[in-house]
Amino acid sequence: MSGNDRNVVLSPDGSLIAYRGASQTGTQLYVRPMGDLNARAVLTESLDVRAPFFSPDGAWIGFFSGQELKKVPVSGGPAFTICRVQGAPRGATWTPDGTIVFATADSAALMSVPASGGAPQVFLASVNEGVYAFPFALPGGAAVLFTLLGNAIAVDNAQIGVLHRPTGRRTILMRGGSSAQYTDGLLVFAAAGGNLRAVRFDADRLAIIGEPASVATQLMMTNVGAANFSVSRTGMLLYVPAGTSGNTLASRSIVWVDRNGRETPTNLPSRAYGDLRLSPDGTRVAVGIRDQQSDIWVGDLTRQTLTRLTFDPTLDQSPVWTPDGRRIVWSSQRGGGVPSLFIQSSDGTGNAEPLLATGRPLFPTSVSPDGARVVFWENNPATAQDVMFTELQPPAGGKGRTSHPLVKSPAIELDADVSPDGRWLAFESNESGQQEVYVRPFPDVDRGRWQVSTSGGTRPAWAAAGRELFYIAPNGLLTAVPFRTTDSGFEAGTPSAVWKTAYYPGFTGLGLDLRGYDVSRDGQRFLVLKEAAPANPATQATMIVVLNWSDELKSRLTER
């Protein structure tokens, strides 16, 4: 189990378990009959499988892959594309009338699409409240449970609600829970700390009855509340405990890959790496490790050692180097509230110092070559994500740092990278309807705009040497674009894949699209994150199936 999704699901009748697992070529969708020790691969092609879910009759499995929503028969075969999506998956559900309701990190709304295919439509829009996630259709399909994730990105702030489709009435049921599902008169949900809880629920009145009780502890769940459990309509419960062998599938290694696709290991230990950035001299790498600690570490590529930089218990992520390699800027929730910018010496000496806080989530992506500006993107309820900058050094006169817009519009703009000569800003935006890579002059961004990718792209990075810009294509392949500059501006060439292997692109969380690769100084090698494949990927994960649990739980709830 890996990523930021729910990766296991029971069929509606409880006869099958479907789950995402590693394979020798990437990821695979596996199906295992209940009571059988053997699992079989469903897909006949190599795809990045995320967040699987069953059709009501159990004949199909839907899942996300790249920027597409797909489905495949349970019996196996090639996958069919249902529609394109924007952003990382945040769950989906298949209603009896043939509608798929889904959520992504890049949209504040729940979306819907016919299971037969079509254009997604807004199903339920949020009004500056956060992001909807993890929909679950109640029996009959007239109502859909959902999770409303707050802007602070914490399960404690999440709310569980329900939408009654015939009337459009939305009701918030409770706070402090996520990933709610329903079975046998019970609302089952995940709470902070990996606790699986349940409470009586009247599915006709759409109302909670009484107080919740504990079902299990140490449930595997992510920082944004995606919980690895599933219930069937027959009352069966399946869950993945935290800290089991299932976690090993989240392990990744750091490897060098040259232009011919040849890999060279770094011999740094395998961990749950989420993103990385090479130091300016190419001798070290700053990584975000997304396990129970969720901290920033620095790897020495010469001595092959890994040293922890941050020790705060809150979430630290998105490290970027200053041009002299002496300091690292990153995003942290330390001190409470939303992620803000911090800075510290890259050797770990001294204390972490606050750089900028605006009351909105901030994530750094680049520091200008002259060391004057930190470029970051900001979550703004009014304009989605925007590319901003702040001064690295405090302004004269004792004034504090302030944020300044670079690319700000109703579209989603993020992952900006300043070119090595300081003249250009590459970033991704969905202004065309899908994420594409664009370039603008820096810092005067209004002097021009040029599209670089041609059929989707994320996570741009400049080559330090030569005239190339790289990005991740929708199929997961690293893509190179040659360019030249003229008196009239910027001219991009034809994109081409660097190699034919899709490596881990980088962590994708709540509104996040972090970069999991970087380019060597000579532009001939790439430092990437490689998913670890266990020896027997189809049977490695630990999953617990519980029968007749609801009767015992209801007796405890009655006693309350």
ZAMARGU-4260 file (C-alpha; in steps of 0.2 Angstrom, whole numbers, plus 5000, padded with zeros to 4 digits):
<rodrens>
0) 5000/5000/5000 | 5007/5017/4995 | 5003/5034/4990 | 4989/5045/4997 | 4974/5034/4993
5) 4963/5021/5000 | 4971/5006/4991 | 4960/4991/4996 | 4941/4988/4993 | 4928/4974/4996
10) 4916/4970/4983 | 4898/4974/4987 | 4894/4956/4991 | 4910/4953/5001 | 4916/4939/4990
15) 4932/4948/4983 | 4946/4960/4989 | 4953/4972/4976 | 4969/4981/4980 | 4983/4991/4972
20) 5000/4982/4974 | 5017/4984/4966 | 5023/4974/4951 | 5039/4972/4942 | 5034/4985/4930
25) 5026/4998/4942 | 5009/4995/4950 | 4995/4982/4947 | 4977/4980/4952 | 4975/4963/4960
30) 4959/4953/4965 | 4958/4940/4978 | 4943/4929/4981 | 4938/4928/5000 | 4945/4913/5008
35) 4958/4911/4994 | 4977/4913/4997 | 4981/4917/4979 | 4978/4934/4970 | 4977/4937/4952
40) 4982/4952/4942 | 4967/4961/4933 | 4976/4973/4921 | 4984/4967/4905 | 4994/4983/4903
45) 5006/4993/4915 | 4996/5008/4923 | 4998/5018/4939 | 4983/5011/4949 | 4976/5022/4962
50) 4960/5022/4973 | 4951/5007/4966 | 4932/5005/4969 | 4919/4992/4963 | 4903/4994/4953
55) 4887/4990/4962 | 4885/4973/4954 | 4904/4969/4957 | 4907/4966/4939 | 4919/4981/4936
60) 4933/4990/4946 | 4935/5008/4943 | 4952/5017/4947 | 4962/5032/4944 | 4978/5032/4933
65) 4987/5047/4929 | 4975/5061/4924 | 4961/5048/4920 | 4947/5039/4928 | 4946/5021/4921
70) 4937/5005/4923 | 4941/4986/4920 | 4931/4970/4921 | 4934/4960/4937 | 4938/4946/4925
75) 4953/4955/4918 | 4958/4964/4902 | 4963/4981/4896 | 4956/4996/4905 | 4943/5008/4898
80) 4945/5027/4900 | 4929/5035/4907 | 4935/5053/4908 | 4950/5064/4911 | 4952/5071/4929
85) 4962/5086/4936 | 4973/5083/4951 | 4977/5068/4963 | 4962/5056/4967 | 4952/5059/4983
90) 4941/5044/4981 | 4926/5038/4970 | 4910/5029/4972 | 4899/5020/4959 | 4880/5023/4961
95) 4866/5010/4956 | 4860/5022/4942 | 4877/5021/4933 | 4884/5037/4940 | 4902/5039/4946
100) 4905/5052/4959 | 4923/5057/4962 | 4934/5069/4970 | 4952/5076/4966 | 4964/5087/4976
105) 4963/5101/4963 | 4945/5104/4964 | 4934/5110/4978 | 4919/5101/4971 | 4913/5083/4970
110) 4912/5078/4952 | 4901/5066/4943 | 4902/5057/4926 | 4892/5042/4918 | 4901/5026/4921
115) 4899/5023/4902 | 4910/5039/4899 | 4908/5057/4896 | 4912/5074/4902 | 4913/5077/4921
120) 4900/5088/4929 | 4900/5097/4946 | 4890/5086/4958 | 4893/5096/4974 | 4902/5112/4975
125) 4911/5119/4991 | 4909/5137/4996 | 4927/5142/5002 | 4926/5128/5015 | 4940/5116/5009
130) 4941/5101/4998 | 4928/5087/4996 | 4935/5069/4997 | 4930/5051/4999 | 4912/5050/4992
135) 4902/5034/4997 | 4885/5030/4990 | 4872/5025/5002 | 4861/5010/4998 | 4849/5014/4983
140) 4861/5029/4978 | 4849/5043/4984 | 4862/5050/4996 | 4881/5051/4995 | 4892/5052/5010
145) 4907/5064/5009 | 4922/5071/5019 | 4925/5089/5019 | 4944/5092/5022 | 4948/5109/5030
150) 4962/5120/5023 | 4973/5116/5038 | 4975/5098/5031 | 4971/5088/5047 | 4959/5075/5050
155) 4954/5083/5067 | 4947/5097/5056 | 4939/5086/5043 | 4920/5085/5043 | 4909/5070/5037
160) 4893/5075/5028 | 4879/5068/5017 | 4871/5075/5001 | 4853/5070/4998 | 4852/5069/4979
165) 4833/5072/4975 | 4833/5088/4985 | 4851/5094/4984 | 4851/5095/5003 | 4868/5094/5011
170) 4870/5090/5029 | 4886/5090/5040 | 4885/5075/5051 | 4900/5076/5062 | 4918/5084/5064
175) 4934/5075/5067 | 4932/5060/5055 | 4936/5055/5037 | 4932/5042/5024 | 4915/5037/5030
180) 4906/5021/5024 | 4890/5013/5028 | 4885/4996/5032 | 4871/4987/5042 | 4865/5003/5051
185) 4882/5009/5055 | 4892/5024/5049 | 4910/5018/5049 | 4924/5031/5049 | 4942/5035/5052
190) 4948/5047/5066 | 4964/5055/5070 | 4978/5043/5076 | 4973/5029/5064 | 4957/5025/5074
195) 4943/5016/5066 | 4926/5020/5074 | 4908/5018/5071 | 4891/5025/5076 | 4873/5021/5073
200) 4866/5029/5057 | 4848/5031/5051 | 4850/5029/5032 | 4832/5035/5029 | 4833/5051/5040
205) 4851/5053/5036 | 4855/5056/5054 | 4868/5050/5067 | 4861/5041/5082 | 4871/5042/5099
210) 4889/5042/5101 | 4903/5033/5091 | 4913/5018/5098 | 4930/5011/5093 | 4931/4997/5080
215) 4950/4995/5078 | 4966/5005/5082 | 4981/5008/5072 | 4972/5009/5055 | 4983/5013/5040
220) 4979/5030/5034 | 4987/5045/5026 | 4989/5063/5032 | 4974/5069/5022 | 4962/5056/5029
225) 4962/5042/5016 | 4959/5026/5026 | 4963/5009/5021 | 4947/5000/5026 | 4932/4994/5017
230) 4914/4987/5022 | 4903/4977/5011 | 4884/4978/5011 | 4884/4961/5019 | 4892/4968/5035
235) 4910/4962/5032 | 4924/4973/5037 | 4942/4973/5029 | 4956/4985/5035 | 4975/4986/5034
240) 4984/4989/5050 | 4997/5002/5051 | 5015/4997/5054 | 5012/4980/5045 | 5021/4973/5030
245) 5009/4982/5019 | 5019/4998/5023 | 5034/4991/5014 | 5026/4994/4997 | 5027/5013/5001
250) 5046/5011/5001 | 5056/5019/4987 | 5074/5020/4983 | 5084/5035/4976 | 5093/5030/4959
255) 5102/5039/4946 | 5096/5036/4928 | 5106/5042/4912 | 5099/5047/4895 | 5099/5029/4890
260) 5089/5023/4904 | 5103/5015/4913 | 5101/5015/4932 | 5114/5017/4945 | 5109/5015/4964
265) 5114/5029/4976 | 5114/5016/4991 | 5104/5028/5002 | 5092/5018/5012 | 5075/5014/5005
270) 5061/5025/5013 | 5044/5033/5010 | 5052/5047/5000 | 5039/5059/4993 | 5050/5072/4984
275) 5068/5077/4981 | 5079/5091/4976 | 5098/5091/4972 | 5110/5103/4980 | 5117/5116/4969
280) 5134/5107/4968 | 5125/5090/4965 | 5133/5081/4980 | 5118/5081/4992 | 5100/5078/4990
285) 5086/5085/5001 | 5071/5073/5003 | 5054/5074/5011 | 5050/5057/5019 | 5032/5054/5022
290) 5031/5041/5035 | 5026/5042/5053 | 5038/5056/5055 | 5035/5066/5039 | 5051/5076/5040
295) 5065/5083/5029 | 5081/5073/5027 | 5098/5077/5018 | 5107/5063/5009 | 5125/5064/5006
300) 5128/5056/4989 | 5146/5054/4991 | 5147/5046/5008 | 5130/5038/5006 | 5122/5044/5022
305) 5105/5050/5026 | 5104/5064/5040 | 5088/5070/5048 | 5086/5089/5046 | 5069/5092/5055
310) 5062/5085/5071 | 5046/5094/5074 | 5031/5081/5075 | 5020/5091/5063 | 5021/5089/5044
315) 5037/5095/5035 | 5038/5094/5016 | 5044/5102/5000 | 5062/5107/5003 | 5072/5118/4991
320) 5090/5124/4992 | 5097/5141/4992 | 5109/5144/4978 | 5124/5143/4989 | 5118/5126/4996
325) 5120/5132/5014 | 5101/5133/5018 | 5085/5124/5014 | 5068/5132/5013 | 5053/5121/5016
330) 5034/5120/5022 | 5029/5116/5039 | 5014/5116/5050 | 5024/5118/5066 | 5016/5130/5078
335) 4999/5124/5073 | 4988/5131/5058 | 4992/5130/5040 | 5008/5126/5032 | 5020/5140/5031
340) 5038/5143/5025 | 5053/5140/5036 | 5072/5140/5033 | 5087/5132/5041 | 5105/5128/5038
345) 5107/5113/5027 | 5120/5105/5039 | 5107/5105/5053 | 5115/5118/5064 | 5105/5132/5072
350) 5086/5132/5073 | 5073/5132/5060 | 5067/5150/5057 | 5050/5156/5051 | 5051/5164/5034
355) 5034/5168/5029 | 5016/5165/5035 | 5000/5171/5027 | 4987/5161/5035 | 4985/5151/5019
360) 4995/5135/5015 | 5012/5139/5007 | 5024/5127/4998 | 5041/5133/4991 | 5047/5126/4974
365) 5062/5137/4969 | 5074/5150/4975 | 5080/5163/4961 | 5098/5161/4956 | 5103/5177/4964
370) 5096/5171/4981 | 5084/5186/4982 | 5067/5178/4980 | 5059/5162/4986 | 5046/5156/4974
375) 5031/5147/4981 | 5013/5143/4978 | 4999/5147/4989 | 4982/5139/4992 | 4969/5153/4990
380) 4950/5149/4992 | 4946/5162/4980 | 4958/5158/4966 | 4964/5140/4970 | 4983/5139/4969
385) 4993/5154/4964 | 5012/5156/4961 | 5020/5169/4973 | 5036/5175/4979 | 5044/5183/4995
390) 5061/5190/4999 | 5074/5178/5005 | 5082/5193/5015 | 5070/5204/5026 | 5067/5221/5018
395) 5077/5235/5025 | 5069/5246/5039 | 5064/5232/5050 | 5049/5227/5039 | 5044/5209/5038
400) 5043/5199/5022 | 5027/5200/5012 | 5020/5189/4998 | 5019/5195/4980 | 5009/5187/4966
405) 5018/5181/4950 | 5004/5170/4942 | 4987/5173/4950 | 4971/5168/4941 | 4955/5157/4944
410) 4965/5143/4936 | 4977/5132/4946 | 4995/5137/4945 | 5009/5129/4955 | 5026/5120/4954
415) 5035/5135/4948 | 5054/5134/4944 | 5066/5149/4940 | 5078/5145/4926 | 5097/5145/4930
420) 5100/5162/4922 | 5086/5169/4932 | 5076/5175/4916 | 5062/5163/4915 | 5048/5155/4926
425) 5042/5138/4921 | 5026/5132/4930 | 5010/5121/4928 | 4993/5128/4925 | 4976/5120/4921
430) 4969/5136/4912 | 4967/5126/4896 | 4956/5112/4905 | 4971/5101/4909 | 4988/5103/4918
435) 5001/5110/4905 | 5018/5117/4907 | 5020/5136/4903 | 5035/5148/4903 | 5034/5167/4907
440) 5048/5180/4909 | 5054/5182/4927 | 5051/5192/4937 | 5041/5203/4925 | 5029/5189/4921
445) 5017/5200/4911 | 5029/5202/4896 | 5024/5185/4888 | 5018/5167/4890 | 5022/5152/4880
450) 5015/5134/4882 | 5029/5121/4883 | 5020/5104/4885 | 5008/5099/4871 | 4996/5086/4879
455) 4998/5088/4898 | 5012/5090/4909 | 5017/5093/4928 | 5032/5097/4939 | 5044/5107/4927
460) 5063/5107/4930 | 5076/5117/4920 | 5093/5109/4915 | 5107/5118/4923 | 5117/5116/4907
465) 5111/5117/4889 | 5094/5123/4883 | 5081/5110/4890 | 5066/5110/4901 | 5059/5094/4908
470) 5042/5089/4915 | 5032/5074/4919 | 5019/5069/4905 | 5002/5062/4909 | 5008/5044/4906
475) 5021/5047/4920 | 5036/5048/4908 | 5050/5061/4910 | 5049/5072/4895 | 5062/5084/4888
480) 5059/5100/4878 | 5073/5109/4869 | 5071/5128/4868 | 5079/5144/4862 | 5077/5162/4867
485) 5075/5176/4854 | 5072/5195/4854 | 5054/5191/4853 | 5054/5179/4868 | 5054/5160/4871
490) 5053/5147/4858 | 5050/5129/4864 | 5054/5114/4853 | 5045/5097/4851 | 5043/5087/4868
495) 5050/5069/4868 | 5051/5056/4882 | 5069/5054/4889 | 5066/5035/4892 | 5051/5023/4892
500) 5051/5019/4911 | 5039/5029/4923 | 5046/5032/4939 | 5037/5039/4955 | 5033/5057/4950
505) 5033/5064/4967 | 5020/5066/4981 | 5003/5072/4977 | 4993/5077/4992 | 4979/5089/4996
510) 4982/5102/4982 | 5001/5096/4981 | 5010/5091/4966 | 5028/5089/4973 | 5043/5085/4962
515) 5051/5067/4964 | 5066/5070/4952 | 5080/5082/4948 | 5093/5085/4935 | 5112/5084/4936
520) 5122/5099/4933 | 5128/5092/4916 | 5110/5088/4911 | 5115/5070/4907 | 5108/5061/4923
525) 5093/5062/4933 | 5090/5058/4951 | 5073/5049/4953 | 5062/5040/4965 | 5060/5021/4961
530) 5045/5011/4968 | 5051/4996/4978 | 5043/4979/4972 | 5042/4965/4984 | 5047/4948/4979
535) 5029/4942/4979 | 5019/4958/4976 | 5002/4950/4975 | 5002/4943/4993 | 5014/4955/5002
540) 5001/4967/5011 | 4993/4962/5027 | 4974/4964/5027 | 4962/4959/5041 | 4945/4953/5038
545) 4932/4954/5052 | 4915/4944/5052 | 4900/4947/5063 | 4909/4963/5071 | 4893/4974/5069
550) 4883/4963/5081 | 4895/4965/5095 | 4898/4983/5092 | 4879/4987/5091 | 4877/4979/5108
555) 4890/4991/5115 | 4882/5006/5107 | 4865/5000/5114 | 4873/4999/5132 | 4879/5017/5130
</rodrens>
